[in-house]
Amino acid sequence: MRKDFLPFSIPTIEEEEIQEVVESLQSGWITTGPKVKKFEDEFKVYVDSPFAVPLSSATAGLHLALLAMGIGPGDEVITTPMTFAATVNVMIHVGATPVFADIEPGTLNIDVQAVRAKITERTKAIVPVHFAGLPCDLDAIFALAKEFNLQVLEDAAHAIGTEYKGKRIGSFDSVSVFSFHPIKNITTGEGGMVCTRDEKLAEEISLLKFHGMSREAWKRYSAKGTPNYDIVLPGFKYNMMDIQAALGIHQLRKLDRFIEQRTKIAEFYTAAFADVDEIITPSAAPYAYRHAWHLYTPLVKIEKLTIDRDAFMAELKKENIGTGLHFKAVHHHPYYRENLPIAPGELPLADYASDRILSLPLFPKMVMEDAADVVDSVKNVLARSRK
Ligand SMILES: *Cc1c(COP(=O)(O)O)cnc(C)c1O
């Protein structure tokens, strides 16, 4: 057993990030300003999107995207139950009704045929989540959206650097939202980015993100600006700070290296668990893609064990291995269980995954010995909990 605790995730913050933050602190300008603009510009180039709006979180981005897309009371939005609650909470915030379509058993991404079956006259949008960094089948989703005149909002919180058929997530003709929370593939502490090819939508989101103010504050206080401003609608306070962007600028430049390291660890896990009957490793998808490997989420066949998934995670902790839970299906949470009309057994594949899933340690600073420790510990726990 390993001597020190291996957490499930640690951000990689290096000297460049630290120096850039210090420079921001010393510059006299710490909130939204030139560093946010620089991060926005470099992000646009990386994902190949003409417009990007930096925000305080992906949750803020999903919220403003739904508002800018005109989604509100009476509208239904179809999404996956295998996501973080934020994807769905924001639908409630705008007064819309979330509708869950079941997932594919292998990739854990939303099943496009299941989406089709949930479309009604009230459906306005589909919100796919690129689970763990594996892209959803966007061609199929866009074709369905076109057939029924629906909008597509990609929850790309896991998918910074993900590619679908040779194109980066963020570059498609939809709206996509990225997260820079510390466990995500790059971090700004907290932060998010909305990408779109629709200039009007980007303008609307920009307006909503800062009180509905017609001009950005940092321009107002610059030598060229004037202090007066207009509030043209009642907006929110969702702007990103320069201190955050200082991290993001350098994180983005390192992203491809981070993904390479994550991929090595993920491939090691998949090979190591290939002959372990109780572990179902994540499946590949039948189209060309680059996986960003934000998470490594096997399913544990608890029906073959004397313990459930939560006890399995507790046993791994005793072995000094940290785990995460991404995710308990959203319809299993009390609020959604009590407030959405979901029949028992309506989402069988999400139910199956939700009770068996866990996230193993996966972060760029991990070395192969760490990954080998994880595999050994998983095997140890299985050996003492088989029926
Ligand atoms: C992390 C996450 C979010 C929320 O991101 P924040 O930046 O923390 O608001 C949304 N959706 C999914 C799928 C996530 O994993």
The ligand as a MOL file (V3000), in Angstrom:
LIG
                    3D

  0  0  0     0  0            999 V3000
M  V30 BEGIN CTAB
M  V30 COUNTS 15 15 0 0 0
M  V30 BEGIN ATOM
M  V30 1 C -17.6920 21.4130 -13.5750 0
M  V30 2 C -18.9170 21.2920 -14.3950 0
M  V30 3 C -19.8110 22.3550 -14.5790 0
M  V30 4 C -19.7060 23.6400 -13.8070 0
M  V30 5 O -18.5030 24.2880 -13.9640 0
M  V30 6 P -18.1570 25.5420 -13.0080 0
M  V30 7 O -17.0660 26.2470 -13.7380 0
M  V30 8 O -17.7120 24.9570 -11.7080 0
M  V30 9 O -19.3770 26.3570 -12.8600 0
M  V30 10 C -20.8450 22.2060 -15.4590 0
M  V30 11 N -21.0450 21.0490 -16.1090 0
M  V30 12 C -20.2440 19.9850 -15.9340 0
M  V30 13 C -20.5060 18.7390 -16.7100 0
M  V30 14 C -19.1720 20.0610 -15.0570 0
M  V30 15 O -18.3930 18.9900 -14.8600 0
M  V30 END ATOM
M  V30 BEGIN BOND
M  V30 1 1 1 2
M  V30 2 1 2 3
M  V30 3 2 2 14
M  V30 4 1 3 4
M  V30 5 2 3 10
M  V30 6 1 4 5
M  V30 7 1 5 6
M  V30 8 2 6 7
M  V30 9 1 6 8
M  V30 10 1 6 9
M  V30 11 1 10 11
M  V30 12 2 11 12
M  V30 13 1 12 13
M  V30 14 1 12 14
M  V30 15 1 14 15
M  V30 END BOND
M  V30 END CTAB
M  END
